Amino acid sequence: MQWTGVPTYKQIYGMCNLIWKPFGCSRLGNGSAKNANQLGVHLIDLQNMPSSRLLIDKAYQYHKDADAAVQQVLDFLKLWASFHFPQFLRALERIQRDLFRRVNMRAGNYEVYASRVENFFADPALVALEEYGIPLEVAKKLYRHLAPYADLDGALERLRILQLERTNLSRFEISLVRDAQESL
């Protein structure tokens, strides 16, 4: 429990097992994780797979039903990764910090990992572009056209002047980005 930064796989499974029963996790996430170990597998997959498509491809191998695979991944991303798991991990951090302080032990710091999970292991500025109508998968495609930027304001400024003809986006993706540009 004394880890800081990014945990090992063993530590991820340990955290999932610590939160599963006390926080009633079996009834959360619309069934996208059936137990603590499966939650750990999904978190590791999220860390190692750069796109939703890869996550869906893996889920499809298990479900053999495209609709079920897509739903499971979207539920996991929306309910577990962006909300429940980071909140529970932060709560667990506060608990262990208080307990370890009482016995003069060094406490872990889980904030970096909680934030990275919350942002799907992507740049937070790219994740924030969703608030402007640009899905994360499209934002990831734009990264090399927007970089370098220091923060969301810098990314938005680069986006505002981006010439979409120079990107490899589909017509639909271009229309999404163009709508976002017009609202800036």
C-alpha positions, 0 to 999 in steps of 0.5 A, a space after each residue: 500500500 505504500 506505492 506512489 505514482 504508477 502501481 505494479 500489476 500486483 498492486 493494481 489487483 491489490 487495490 481492486 481487491 481492497 475496494 471491491 467488497 467494502 464499497 459494494 462494487 459488484 453492483 456498480 459499473 453496469 456489470 462491466 467488471 464482475 469481480 475485483 480481478 476483472 476490474 484489475 484486468 480492465 485497468 491494466 488493459 486501459 493502461 496498455 491499449 491506446 484506443 477504445 477500438 483495441 479495448 472493444 476488440 479484446 472484449 469481443 473475443 470474450 463476448 462474441 457479440 459486438 453490441 455486448 463488447 461495445 457496451 461493456 467497454 463504454 460502461 467501464 470507461 464511463 462508469 469505472 475509469 472516469 468515476 468510480 475507481 478514481 474516487 474509491 482509490 482516493 478514498 483508500 489513499 486517505 484511509 491508509 494515510 491516516 492509519 499509517 500516520 498513526 503508526 509512523 509509517 510512510 503512506 502511499 500516494 495514489 493521486 497520479 494513478 487515479 488521475 491517469 485512470 480518470 483521463 484514460 491514460 491520455 493527455 488531460 487537455 485532449 480529454 477536455 476537448 470532449 467538452 468542446 464536442 471532440 471525442 477522445 479518439 478524434 482528439 488523439 488523432 489531432 495530437 501531433 497537429 496540436 502539439 506542442 501546447 502547455 495546457 488546455 488553453 494552448 491546445 484550444 488555441 492550436 485547434 482554433 487555427 488548425 487547417 483540417 485539410 492537413 489532417 487524416 480525419 474522415 469527413 465526419 470527424 472533420 465536421 465535428 472538429 469544424 463545429 468545435 472550431 466555430 464555437 471557440 
